[in-house]
Amino acid sequence: MKLVVDFISPYKRAVTGALVALVITAGITLALGQGLRILVDQGLATQSPAMLSKAVGLFFVLVIGLAIGSFARFYLVSWIGERVVADIRKQVFNHLIDLHPGFYEKNRSLEIQSRFTADTTVLQSVIGSTVSIALRNTLMLVGGLILLFITNAKLAGIIILGFPLVIIPILIYGRRVRQLSRLSQDRVAEVGSYVGENLTQIKTVQAFNHQPHDRRFFSQVAENAFEIARVRIRQRAWLTTIAITLVMGAIGVVIWIGGLDVISGRTSPGELAAFVFYSLLVGLAAGAISEVIGELQRAAGAAARIFELL
C-alpha cells in the first residue's frame, strides 16, 4: 500500500482538510452524549422549561455543526478518491504502452484491461469512502471508550471484557477474507477476459458454430467466480455477525446493571442515558470496523494486482 500513499501524498492539503472535518464530526457526535445527559438531568429531571430549552438549543447547535462537518468530509474524501485513481490510471496506461511486445504474448490483453478498469474502481471506492468510514469509526471507538470510563468506570469495565472476543475473530477472518478477495478478483478478470475474446472474434466463433462450447465454458467460468465470491461473502458475514452480537450483548448487560444503579440512586438517569448512548456508538463503530476490514482487504488485493502491472 506504500505506492497508494505515494499517489495520495501530492494532495496533502485536501487530506488535511478531510482529517480535520473527520475529527470535528467525530467530536461533535461524541459531544451529543453529554448533551443527552444535560437534557435528562437538567431539563427533564428538574422540570424546568428554561433548562429544557437551553439543552435543546445546544443539541441543535451540535447538529448543525455535524451537518457542515459531514459535508466537508464527504466532499474532500470523495475528491481524493477520484483524483488518486485518475492519477493511477494515467501512470498504469503510460507504463503499459511502453512494455515490450513479449509481455503481451505471455499476458492476455483483455485480462490486463479488466485489471485496469475493475481494480481501479475498487481502489476508488475504498480511498473515496471506506478509508474515511474506517478512520471515523476508529475515532468514535476510542473516544467512546474514553467517555465510557469518564461517565461510569464500573459499567465501562463490563464493555471492555467483550472486546477481546471481537478482536480474535477479526484477526482470524481478516486474513482469510484478504486471500479470498484476491482470488475473487482474479476470477472476475477471467470472466471479463473470456467475454472480450469471444466478442472480439465473434465472426470466427459463429463461422465454426462454436457457440455451444463457449456457452458451457463461460458458464463454468462464471460459476467459479460466483463460488469464490460466495465463500468470501460468507466469511465477511460471519465476521460482522460475531462482532455485533458480542458487543451489543455486552451493552444489554450494561443497561441491566446500570438500571439497577439508577433505581438504587448510585447513578443519575442522565449518566445512564449518556452511557447507553456511548455504548451504542462503540458497538456500532466496532461493527462498522469489522465490516470495512473486508473492503480494505479487497482493496489491498486490487492494489497488488494493479501495481504488478507497474
ROPASE-996551 format. One record per atom (N, C-alpha, C): residue in one letter; x, y, z. Coordinates in pm, whole numbers, padded with zeros to 5 digits, always signed. Example, Ala and Ser with C-alpha at 12.3 -4.5 7.8 and 13.67 -1.06 7.14 Angstrom:
BEGIN
a+01319-00569+00780a+01230-00450+00780a+01320-00330+00780s+01285-00225+00708s+01367-00106+00714s+01290+00003+00787
END
This chain:
BEGIN
m+00082-00121+00000m+00000+00000+00000m+00086+00127+00000k+00220+00109+00006k+00307+00226+00006k+00290+00307-00122l+00273+00238-00235l+00256+00310-00361l+00126+00390-00363v+00020+00339-00297v-00104+00416-00288v-00080+00544-00210v-00005+00533-00100v+00029+00651-00020v+00108+00750-00103d+00198+00702-00188d+00276+00791-00275d+00185+00869-00370f+00079+00806-00415f-00014+00876-00503f-00098+00980-00427i-00125+00953-00300i-00205+01045-00220i-00124+01165-00172s+00006+01146-00150s+00090+01248-00087s+00088+01385-00157p+00072+01395-00290p+00068+01530-00350p-00052+01613-00308y-00151+01551-00250y-00274+01623-00215y-00287+01635-00063k-00179+01682-00001k-00175+01690+00145k-00277+01788+00201r-00302+01897+00130r-00398+01996+00179r-00539+01938+00187a-00577+01866+00081a-00710+01804+00081a-00719+01696+00188v-00612+01618+00205v-00611+01514+00307v-00621+01576+00446t-00546+01685+00468t-00552+01753+00598t-00692+01807+00625g-00754+01869+00524g-00890+01920+00541g-00989+01809+00572a-00973+01695+00504a-01063+01582+00529a-01045+01528+00670l-00919+01519+00715l-00893+01468+00851l-00948+01563+00957v-00933+01695+00934v-00987+01792+01029v-01139+01779+01037a-01204+01771+00920a-01350+01756+00918a-01392+01626+00985l-01313+01521+00963l-01344+01391+01024l-01335+01397+01176v-01230+01463+01227v-01213+01476+01372v-01324+01561+01432i-01360+01668+01362i-01466+01757+01413i-01600+01683+01420t-01635+01611+01314t-01763+01540+01314t-01767+01430+01420a-01654+01360+01437a-01648+01257+01541a-01662+01321+01679g-01595+01435+01700g-01604+01504+01828g-01745+01552+01859i-01811+01606+01758i-01948+01654+01779i-02041+01537+01811t-02023+01426+01740t-02107+01309+01767t-02089+01261+01911l-01964+01259+01957l-01938+01220+02095l-01996+01322+02194a-01994+01450+02156a-02049+01553+02244a-02201+01542+02259l-02265+01478+02162l-02411+01461+02172l-02449+01381+02296g-02361+01291+02340g-02389+01213+02461g-02397+01302+02584q-02307+01400+02594q-02312+01493+02706q-02435+01582+02696g-02471+01620+02573g-02595+01695+02555g-02716+01616+02601l-02715+01486+02576l-02825+01400+02621l-02829+01394+02774r-02711+01386+02838r-02706+01383+02985r-02763+01512+03045i-02725+01627+02986i-02777+01756+03034i-02928+01764+03014l-02974+01714+02899l-03117+01718+02869l-03198+01639+02972v-03148+01521+03010v-03221+01437+03104v-03211+01491+03247d-03087+01523+03291d-03067+01562+03432d-03110+01705+03461q-03085+01798+03367q-03114+01937+03395q-03241+01987+03328g-03283+01919+03223g-03404+01963+03154g-03528+01888+03199l-03522+01755+03195l-03639+01675+03229l-03653+01652+03379a-03541+01619+03445a-03548+01587+03588a-03586+01708+03671t-03536+01827+03635t-03569+01949+03711t-03704+02006+03673q-03761+01956+03561q-03890+02005+03512q-03887+02156+03490s-03773+02207+03440s-03756+02350+03414s-03765+02376+03265p-03867+02451+03219p-03877+02483+03076p-03756+02558+03024a-03698+02647+03106a-03582+02725+03062a-03462+02633+03038m-03437+02542+03132m-03325+02449+03116m-03348+02353+02999l-03473+02313+02981l-03507+02225+02869l-03479+02295+02737s-03520+02423+02726s-03497+02499+02603s-03348+02517+02577k-03270+02542+02684k-03126+02558+02669k-03060+02429+02621a-03103+02317+02678a-03046+02188+02639a-03080+02153+02495v-03204+02180+02455v-03245+02153+02317v-03172+02245+02220g-03153+02372+02260g-03079+02466+02176g-02936+02419+02153l-02870+02371+02259l-02735+02317+02246l-02733+02198+02152f-02836+02114+02160f-02846+01996+02074f-02850+02038+01926f-02930+02141+01893f-02942+02184+01754f-02813+02249+01704v-02740+02319+01791v-02610+02375+01752v-02514+02263+01712l-02513+02157+01793l-02427+02043+01762l-02468+01976+01631v-02598+01965+01608v-02646+01901+01484v-02605+01981+01361i-02615+02115+01368i-02574+02199+01255i-02424+02184+01228g-02344+02185+01336g-02200+02164+01320g-02169+02029+01259l-02242+01927+01301l-02222+01792+01247l-02256+01787+01099a-02362+01856+01057a-02402+01856+00917a-02297+01924+00830i-02245+02039+00875i-02143+02111+00798i-02015+02029+00789g-01972+01971+00901g-01851+01889+00901g-01866+01766+00813s-01984+01705+00813s-02007+01586+00731s-01999+01619+00583f-02053+01737+00545f-02045+01780+00404f-01899+01795+00360a-01819+01864+00443a-01679+01885+00409a-01604+01753+00401r-01629+01664+00498r-01560+01535+00499r-01595+01453+00376f-01725+01444+00344f-01767+01363+00230f-01710+01417+00099y-01716+01549+00081y-01668+01608-00044y-01518+01586-00062l-01440+01617+00042l-01295+01608+00030l-01248+01464+00012v-01306+01372+00089v-01264+01232+00079v-01300+01176-00059s-01419+01206-00109s-01460+01158-00241s-01371+01218-00350w-01337+01346-00336w-01249+01413-00434w-01112+01345-00436i-01058+01316-00320i-00927+01250-00312i-00933+01114-00381g-01039+01038-00356g-01053+00906-00419g-01053+00914-00571e-01133+01007-00626e-01141+01021-00771e-01008+01070-00829r-00944+01166-00761r-00819+01225-00810r-00706+01122-00813v-00693+01046-00705v-00585+00947-00695v-00602+00837-00799v-00725+00789-00817v-00748+00682-00913v-00721+00731-01055a-00757+00856-01084a-00726+00911-01217a-00575+00913-01240d-00498+00950-01137d-00352+00950-01149d-00297+00809-01168i-00353+00713-01094i-00307+00574-01107i-00335+00522-01248r-00454+00550-01299r-00489+00503-01433r-00394+00562-01537k-00362+00689-01525k-00271+00752-01622k-00132+00689-01616q-00082+00666-01495q+00052+00610-01483q+00057+00466-01533v-00047+00386-01502v-00050+00247-01549v-00057+00243-01701f-00142+00328-01761f-00154+00330-01907f-00023+00372-01972n+00038+00478-01920n+00165+00525-01977n+00273+00417-01967h+00265+00335-01864h+00362+00226-01847h+00332+00111-01944l+00204+00079-01959l+00166-00036-02042l+00203-00016-02188i+00186+00105-02240i+00210+00124-02384i+00360+00124-02418d+00447+00125-02316d+00591+00119-02340d+00649-00021-02317l+00566-00116-02274l+00617-00250-02245l+00653-00324-02374h+00747-00418-02361h+00791-00497-02476h+00677-00585-02526p+00665-00605-02656p+00557-00692-02709p+00557-00832-02649g+00673-00881-02603g+00677-01013-02542g+00590-01022-02418f+00572-00910-02350f+00486-00910-02232f+00342-00946-02270y+00298-00896-02385y+00160-00921-02427y+00141-01059-02490e+00252-01124-02522e+00242-01262-02568e+00220-01356-02450k+00271-01320-02332k+00258-01403-02212k+00134-01366-02130n+00082-01244-02148n-00033-01196-02070n-00144-01153-02165r-00265-01198-02136r-00378-01164-02222r-00414-01018-02203s-00426-00946-02314s-00451-00802-02308s-00587-00770-02245l-00685-00859-02266l-00817-00833-02210l-00819-00851-02058e-00736-00941-02007e-00725-00955-01861e-00658-00832-01802i-00558-00780-01873i-00493-00656-01829i-00594-00542-01828q-00679-00540-01930q-00783-00437-01936q-00879-00448-01819s-00913-00571-01780s-01002-00591-01667s-00939-00538-01538r-00810-00567-01521r-00740-00513-01404r-00744-00360-01406f-00718-00306-01523f-00709-00161-01539f-00839-00091-01501t-00952-00154-01533t-01081-00090-01506t-01141-00134-01373a-01159-00265-01354a-01228-00314-01234a-01150-00286-01106d-01019-00313-01106d-00941-00297-00984d-00924-00151-00945t-00910-00063-01044t-00901+00079-01010t-01034+00131-00956t-01145+00073-01002t-01276+00111-00948t-01287+00071-00801v-01234-00047-00768v-01232-00091-00628v-01150+00006-00544l-01035+00046-00594l-00950+00140-00520l-01020+00273-00501q-01090+00320-00604q-01161+00447-00593q-01265+00441-00483s-01338+00331-00476s-01442+00315-00374s-01381+00314-00235v-01269+00245-00221v-01207+00234-00089v-01143+00365-00044i-01064+00426-00133i-00999+00552-00098i-01102+00662-00076g-01207+00664-00159g-01306+00770-00152g-01418+00747-00054s-01418+00634+00017s-01529+00608+00109s-01487+00520+00226t-01439+00400+00198t-01416+00302+00303t-01310+00347+00403v-01202+00408+00355v-01097+00454+00447v-01153+00558+00542s-01235+00649+00489s-01297+00751+00574s-01386+00688+00680i-01464+00587+00641i-01551+00518+00737i-01468+00450+00845a-01358+00386+00803a-01272+00317+00899a-01210+00414+00998l-01157+00527+00949l-01096+00626+01037l-01198+00688+01131r-01313+00722+01076r-01417+00785+01158r-01462+00692+01270n-01484+00567+01237n-01531+00473+01338n-01421+00437+01437t-01295+00443+01395t-01186+00423+01490t-01184+00536+01593l-01202+00660+01546l-01209+00773+01638l-01328+00760+01733m-01442+00718+01677m-01562+00701+01759m-01541+00591+01863l-01472+00486+01823l-01446+00374+01913l-01356+00418+02029v-01245+00484+01996v-01151+00528+02100v-01214+00635+02188g-01275+00737+02124g-01338+00844+02201g-01454+00793+02285g-01532+00701+02230g-01644+00644+02305g-01597+00567+02427l-01488+00490+02411l-01435+00414+02524l-01385+00507+02635i-01317+00615+02596i-01269+00711+02696i-01385+00773+02773l-01489+00814+02700l-01604+00877+02765l-01685+00777+02846l-01682+00649+02807l-01747+00546+02888l-01683+00539+03027f-01551+00541+03031f-01482+00536+03160f-01504+00663+03241i-01509+00778+03171i-01535+00904+03242i-01675+00905+03301t-01771+00851+03225t-01910+00852+03270t-01935+00752+03383n-01887+00628+03367n-01908+00526+03469n-01805+00415+03448a-01702+00415+03531a-01590+00321+03514a-01633+00176+03534k-01724+00152+03628k-01767+00014+03655k-01837-00047+03534l-01929+00027+03478l-02000-00024+03361l-01908-00033+03240a-01812+00059+03229a-01719+00055+03116a-01634-00072+03120g-01600-00117+03241g-01523-00240+03253g-01595-00359+03194i-01727-00361+03208i-01806-00471+03151i-01798-00468+02999i-01804-00347+02941i-01793-00333+02795i-01658-00383+02746i-01552-00346+02819i-01417-00381+02776i-01398-00533+02771l-01465-00605+02861l-01449-00750+02865l-01489-00816+02733g-01582-00755+02661g-01627-00814+02535g-01534-00789+02418f-01439-00695+02432f-01357-00659+02317f-01257-00766+02272p-01192-00838+02363p-01106-00947+02314p-01182-01049+02230l-01309-01071+02263l-01389-01165+02186l-01418-01112+02046v-01410-00980+02027v-01432-00921+01895v-01303-00923+01813i-01190-00894+01878i-01062-00883+01808i-01017-01017+01752i-01038-01126+01829i-00991-01258+01786i-01054-01302+01653p-01189-01298+01639p-01245-01337+01508p-01205-01243+01395i-01181-01114+01425i-01137-01022+01321i-01001-01064+01266l-00910-01102+01356l-00778-01147+01313l-00786-01277+01233i-00874-01367+01279i-00886-01497+01212i-00947-01482+01074y-01059-01410+01068y-01131-01398+00941y-01067-01297+00847g-00995-01198+00903g-00938-01093+00819g-00841-01147+00715r-00750-01235+00758r-00654-01292+00664r-00724-01377+00559r-00824-01453+00603r-00898-01539+00508r-00972-01454+00405v-01032-01344+00450v-01106-01256+00359v-01011-01196+00255r-00892-01157+00298r-00797-01098+00203r-00759-01198+00094q-00731-01322+00132q-00695-01423+00033q-00809-01448-00065l-00931-01457-00010l-01046-01481-00095l-01077-01362-00185s-01051-01239-00137s-01075-01119-00217s-00984-01119-00339r-00857-01152-00317r-00763-01156-00429r-00805-01263-00530l-00843-01380-00481l-00884-01488-00569l-01012-01451-00645s-01105-01384-00575s-01231-01344-00638s-01205-01245-00751q-01116-01150-00730q-01085-01053-00835q-01018-01118-00955d-00936-01220-00930d-00876-01295-01041d-00984-01364-01124r-01082-01422-01056r-01190-01492-01128r-01275-01393-01210v-01301-01276-01154v-01377-01174-01228v-01301-01129-01351a-01169-01115-01337a-01086-01079-01453a-01094-01185-01561e-01098-01312-01522e-01110-01421-01619e-01244-01413-01694v-01350-01378-01620v-01481-01363-01684v-01476-01255-01791g-01424-01138-01753g-01417-01028-01849g-01328-01060-01967s-01217-01128-01941s-01124-01163-02048s-01188-01258-02148y-01259-01360-02097y-01320-01458-02187y-01430-01395-02273v-01510-01309-02210v-01615-01239-02286v-01552-01154-02395g-01447-01079-02359g-01383-00992-02457g-01326-01069-02574e-01260-01182-02545e-01201-01263-02652e-01308-01315-02748n-01419-01361-02692n-01525-01416-02778n-01591-01308-02863l-01617-01193-02802l-01683-01087-02878l-01590-01027-02983t-01460-01023-02952t-01364-00970-03049t-01356-01062-03172q-01365-01192-03148q-01355-01290-03258q-01492-01354-03286i-01599-01277-03276i-01734-01333-03287i-01760-01396-03424k-01702-01337-03528k-01724-01393-03662k-01665-01533-03672t-01545-01551-03615t-01481-01684-03617t-01561-01783-03534v-01610-01738-03417v-01689-01825-03330v-01813-01874-03403q-01882-01783-03470q-02006-01821-03540q-01978-01903-03666a-01866-01873-03733a-01834-01946-03855a-01810-02094-03827f-01751-02125-03713f-01723-02264-03677f-01832-02322-03586n-01942-02247-03569n-02055-02293-03487n-02008-02335-03347h-01927-02248-03288h-01861-02278-03160h-01941-02231-03040q-02062-02174-03060q-02139-02115-02951q-02173-02214-02839p-02216-02339-02870p-02249-02431-02759p-02131-02456-02666h-02012-02474-02722h-01894-02496-02638h-01864-02372-02555d-01871-02253-02616d-01841-02129-02544d-01942-02104-02432r-02069-02138-02456r-02170-02122-02351r-02137-02209-02230r-02102-02335-02257r-02068-02426-02146r-01944-02379-02071f-01842-02339-02147f-01717-02297-02083f-01737-02169-02001f-01809-02073-02061f-01831-01947-01989f-01918-01969-01865s-02014-02061-01874s-02097-02092-01757s-02010-02142-01642q-01910-02224-01675q-01820-02276-01572q-01734-02164-01513v-01685-02075-01601v-01603-01961-01554v-01684-01871-01461a-01808-01842-01501a-01894-01756-01419a-01927-01821-01286e-01952-01952-01288e-01983-02023-01163e-01862-02028-01070n-01743-02041-01126n-01622-02038-01043n-01607-01903-00973a-01633-01795-01047a-01626-01662-00988a-01731-01646-00878f-01851-01698-00904f-01958-01688-00804f-01923-01767-00677e-01866-01885-00695e-01836-01970-00579e-01733-01904-00487i-01629-01846-00548i-01529-01776-00467i-01592-01656-00396a-01676-01582-00469a-01742-01465-00410a-01835-01507-00296r-01902-01622-00312r-01993-01670-00208r-01918-01703-00079v-01805-01768-00094v-01725-01802+00025v-01674-01674+00092r-01630-01576+00011r-01580-01450+00067r-01691-01376+00142i-01809-01372+00082i-01922-01304+00146i-01960-01373+00277r-01957-01505+00277r-01991-01579+00399r-01893-01548+00511q-01763-01540+00478q-01662-01507+00578q-01687-01367+00635r-01716-01272+00548r-01742-01135+00594r-01868-01129+00678a-01971-01204+00637a-02097-01203+00712a-02075-01258+00853w-01999-01367+00865w-01969-01422+00997w-01891-01323+01082l-01796-01256+01020l-01715-01157+01091l-01802-01047+01150t-01891-00991+01069t-01979-00883+01116t-02078-00933+01220t-02136-01050+01197t-02236-01104+01290t-02178-01128+01428i-02060-01188+01432i-01997-01217+01561i-01965-01089+01636a-01909-00990+01566a-01871-00865+01630a-01993-00793+01688i-02099-00781+01608i-02218-00709+01654i-02285-00783+01769t-02297-00914+01758t-02364-00992+01864t-02293-00977+01997l-02161-00989+01997l-02087-00981+02122l-02093-00842+02183v-02074-00739+02101v-02073-00603+02154v-02211-00561+02202m-02313-00587+02121m-02448-00546+02161m-02499-00629+02280g-02453-00754+02290g-02488-00833+02408g-02430-00772+02534a-02304-00724+02525a-02243-00656+02640a-02320-00530+02676i-02370-00458+02575i-02449-00337+02601i-02578-00372+02675g-02640-00484+02637g-02762-00527+02707g-02737-00554+02854v-02625-00618+02884v-02589-00643+03024v-02565-00511+03097v-02502-00416+03028v-02474-00285+03089v-02604-00212+03122i-02699-00216+03032i-02827-00149+03057i-02895-00209+03181w-02887-00340+03195w-02949-00405+03311w-02881-00362+03441i-02747-00368+03444i-02673-00330+03566i-02690-00181+03593g-02682-00099+03488g-02699+00045+03506g-02838+00082+03555g-02937+00010+03505g-03074+00034+03553g-03088+00006+03701l-03022-00099+03749l-03025-00127+03892l-02956-00016+03972d-02848+00042+03918d-02779+00152+03985d-02867+00277+03990v-02942+00303+03885v-03033+00419+03885v-03142+00400+03989i-03197+00280+03996i-03304+00252+04093i-03253+00269+04236s-03126+00228+04260s-03071+00238+04395s-03015+00378+04425g-03011+00466+04324g-02963+00603+04346g-02814+00621+04329r-02740+00519+04286r-02595+00532+04270r-02558+00603+04141t-02649+00608+04046t-02625+00672+03916t-02746+00756+03880s-02722+00871+03816s-02834+00955+03773s-02889+00903+03641p-03016+00931+03613p-03073+00889+03484p-02997+00945+03365g-02949+01070+03377g-02874+01131+03267g-02744+01060+03240e-02674+01017+03346e-02549+00944+03328e-02573+00810+03258l-02681+00742+03299l-02712+00614+03234l-02748+00635+03087a-02825+00741+03059a-02863+00769+02920a-02739+00798+02836a-02646+00881+02891a-02523+00912+02819a-02439+00786+02800f-02434+00700+02903f-02354+00579+02895f-02410+00484+02788v-02541+00469+02784v-02603+00384+02682v-02576+00440+02543f-02582+00575+02531f-02554+00639+02402f-02412+00607+02356y-02314+00622+02446y-02175+00593+02411y-02155+00444+02386s-02228+00360+02459s-02217+00216+02436s-02264+00180+02296l-02373+00244+02254l-02423+00219+02118l-02324+00267+02014l-02263+00385+02039l-02162+00436+01946l-02045+00339+01934v-01999+00289+02048v-01887+00196+02048v-01925+00067+01977g-02046+00016+02005g-02091-00107+01941g-02104-00092+01790l-02164+00020+01748l-02180+00043+01604l-02046+00065+01536a-01955+00135+01605a-01822+00158+01548a-01746+00027+01533a-01754-00060+01634a-01687-00189+01625a-01744-00273+01511g-01878-00271+01497g-01940-00345+01388g-01900-00291+01252a-01894-00156+01240a-01857-00094+01113a-01713-00126+01077i-01624-00121+01177i-01482-00150+01152i-01465-00294+01106s-01534-00387+01172s-01523-00528+01132s-01575-00549+00991e-01673-00468+00950e-01729-00482+00815e-01637-00424+00709v-01579-00306+00737v-01495-00242+00635v-01359-00308+00624i-01320-00388+00723i-01193-00460+00712i-01193-00547+00585g-01308-00608+00556g-01318-00688+00435g-01295-00605+00310e-01349-00481+00308e-01330-00393+00194e-01184-00349+00183l-01122-00322+00297l-00981-00284+00295l-00894-00398+00245q-00928-00521+00284q-00853-00637+00235q-00873-00652+00084r-00996-00625+00040r-01024-00632-00103r-00943-00527-00180a-00931-00408-00121a-00852-00302-00184a-00705-00339-00189a-00656-00406-00085a-00517-00449-00085a-00490-00546-00201g-00587-00636-00224g-00573-00728-00336g-00575-00655-00470a-00665-00557-00482a-00675-00479-00606a-00548-00399-00631a-00496-00337-00525a-00374-00258-00538a-00256-00346-00581a-00248-00466-00522a-00139-00557-00557a-00146-00595-00705r-00267-00621-00754r-00284-00658-00894r-00247-00544-00988i-00285-00421-00950i-00255-00306-01034i-00105-00279-01040f-00043-00281-00921f+00099-00247-00917f+00188-00358-00971e+00132-00478-00987e+00205-00581-01061e+00229-00535-01205l+00133-00460-01259l+00146-00410-01396l+00255-00303-01405l+00285-00237-01292l+00387-00133-01292l+00527-00190-01268
END
